[in-house]
Structure formats: structure tokens, C-alpha cells
Amino acid sequence: MPTATEGVSPARDTVLALLAQRAPGKTICPSEVARVLAGGGDWRAAMPAVHDAVDTLLGEGRVALSWKGRMLAAQAGPYRIRRA
């Protein structure tokens, strides 16, 4: 039987929480999310979970990606995350 927390992604929740703290139109870096998740530990190890969460949120239409002011359709090299 599924639990109430099954399917909940800490990375997804962290992306949304950090974006909620930013002014509309402002962005966050994926590494910011990873650093929060790592809690002072190895944030690079959290990056795959962050990228997966971003892909999910992008597919849901909840976030948009950009780099140097150009909108991106998908992750491609460095990118920034903003509310869609």
C-alpha cells in the first residue's frame, strides 16, 4: 500500500521552495538546489537528483530554463531555472 510520502521528491520540493523565495522572473542555479539538499556535504552528488527534478517540473510546465537570457527548451550545458 502506498504511503503518503511516496513519490515525493526532496529535489523537486527544494526547487519550488527556492523559486517561491525569489521575485517573479528571477532565477536560481541548479547548484543552489543541490547545496540545500546536501546540507553542507557533497553537493555535486545531489546534482543528478536536481536534474531529474528539473526535467519533471519542466515537463509539468512549472518551470522554464534559460542561459544568459536565452530560453532553453531542455537542459543543455549550464542553465538557470525560473517559474514558468
URRA-V653873 format. One record per residue. RES is the residue in one letter. PHI is phi in whole degrees, -180 to 180 (999 if undefined). PSI is psi as a letter, one per 40 degrees, with the letter a starting at -180 (* if undefined). OMEGA is omega in degrees with one decimal (* if undefined). Layout:
# URRA-V653873
RES|PHI|PSI|OMEGA ; RES|PHI|PSI|OMEGA
This chain:
# URRA-V653873
M|999|h|-179.4 ; P|-66|i|176.6 ; T|-94|i|-178.5 ; A|-66|d|-176.9 ; T|-99|e|-178.4 ; E|-63|h|179.1 ; G|87|e|178.5 ; V|-80|h|-179.3 ; S|-111|h|176.3 ; P|-58|d|179.9 ; A|-66|d|179.0 ; R|-62|d|179.8 ; D|-62|d|-179.4 ; T|-70|d|175.8 ; V|-57|d|-177.9 ; L|-64|d|179.7 ; A|-66|d|179.4 ; L|-66|d|177.7 ; L|-65|d|179.4 ; A|-64|d|179.9 ; Q|-83|e|-178.3 ; R|-97|i|176.0 ; A|-66|i|177.0 ; P|-53|h|179.9 ; G|87|e|178.4 ; K|-85|i|-174.1 ; T|-118|i|171.4 ; I|-126|i|176.9 ; C|-96|i|176.8 ; P|-55|d|-179.9 ; S|-67|d|175.5 ; E|-62|d|179.4 ; V|-63|d|-178.6 ; A|-62|d|-180.0 ; R|-66|d|176.6 ; V|-65|d|-179.0 ; L|-63|d|-176.9 ; A|-76|e|178.3 ; G|55|f|180.0 ; G|94|e|178.1 ; G|-90|a|-178.1 ; D|-76|g|-176.4 ; W|-68|d|-179.5 ; R|-63|d|178.7 ; A|-68|d|179.4 ; A|-87|e|-175.2 ; M|-60|d|178.1 ; P|-59|d|178.0 ; A|-66|d|178.1 ; V|-65|d|179.7 ; H|-61|d|178.0 ; D|-62|d|179.9 ; A|-64|d|179.0 ; V|-64|d|177.5 ; D|-58|d|179.4 ; T|-63|d|-179.5 ; L|-64|d|176.9 ; L|-65|d|177.6 ; G|-64|d|178.3 ; E|-82|e|-178.2 ; G|77|e|-177.7 ; R|-88|d|179.4 ; V|-131|i|172.8 ; A|-130|i|-178.5 ; L|-117|i|177.2 ; S|-150|i|172.0 ; W|-148|h|-179.2 ; K|52|f|175.7 ; G|84|e|178.5 ; R|-95|h|178.3 ; M|-72|i|178.9 ; L|-116|i|177.6 ; A|-80|d|-178.6 ; A|-156|i|176.4 ; Q|-62|h|178.1 ; A|-153|g|-176.6 ; G|70|a|179.3 ; P|-68|i|178.8 ; Y|-155|i|174.8 ; R|-118|i|-176.9 ; I|-117|h|174.2 ; R|-140|i|175.2 ; R|-65|i|177.8 ; A|-74|*|*
